Amino acid sequence: MKLFKMLMFAVALLAASASTSSAQVTGKWGFGGFISYTSPLFTFGDRFGSGVDKWGLTASYVSSSRVTMEAEYHHADMKDGALQTKAFSWSPKALTLKQYASEDLNSASEYSTRFNSVLISGLWFFNADRTMGEGSFSPYIVVGGGFYDHKTVADNIVWPGQSPNEAIAAGGGKDALGDQLPAVVMNTQIDTRTAVTAALGFGLEAFLTPTIALDIRGRYHFILSELRPYDAWGLDKAFPLQMMDLSAGFKFYFWE
């Protein structure tokens, strides 16, 4: 929470600095899109792997040569999570303990999370005399905050707490050694929340033409939300949700 307050204070400072900075490029609006490679971190990273799973749209206003204010929407889908792919231990009979992955037992197993998010960010450029001429480029710091709406769903996940008799009653088969396979699935589990979020990172904006810019950035995201624990898979409660991403996209600028 302290980190979030610090980042929000930084956004306010960026906005305030716009009125006192150089006005060489002031008044330009930009619209763009991007895709991202996302890597969940810490307890969130134990649930989901990395991948190119996020895309988004941005609207920008150049307040000054130093500062651009940006509104962003993005959508992310993370699939093949740990409940689906990670092995759990189960005993098909006395004195026997085996490892099973839900997706190997039930092809309909799915553990996924989806984000729909809105951020307001300030981009502070290192170049005080930043221009938008063809071939020019400017590194920047990006600080933002907003809301991440997420829905994490565990569906058709095989339940490690079942007994062999329950597995038989559920129609479970047997493996090559003749041991009973678990077959009972858990009720659908859903963790969903619209959570306050802060983001911090660095980027580079490079102009290919006076109106088209390539934007590359890396950011850390801090999300005040949680996912329930799953002890059978060794998954602790995930709080807060944290992730890093590397984004690339294009912006199209137009005069006011």
Secondary structure, DSSP 4 states (H G I P E B T S, - for coil): -HHHHHHHHHHHHHHHHGGGS--TTTT-EEEEEEEEEEEEEHHHHTT---EEEEEEEEEEEE-SSSEEEEEEEEEEEE-S-HHHHSEEEE-SSTT--EEEEHHHH-TT-EEEEEEEEEEEEEEEES-TT----TT-EEEEEEEEEEEEEEEEEEESPBPTT--HHHHHHTT--B-TTSPBPP-PBPPPEEEEEEEEEEEEEEEEEEESSSSEEEEEEEEEEEE---B--BGGGTB--B-SEEEEEEEEEEEEEE--
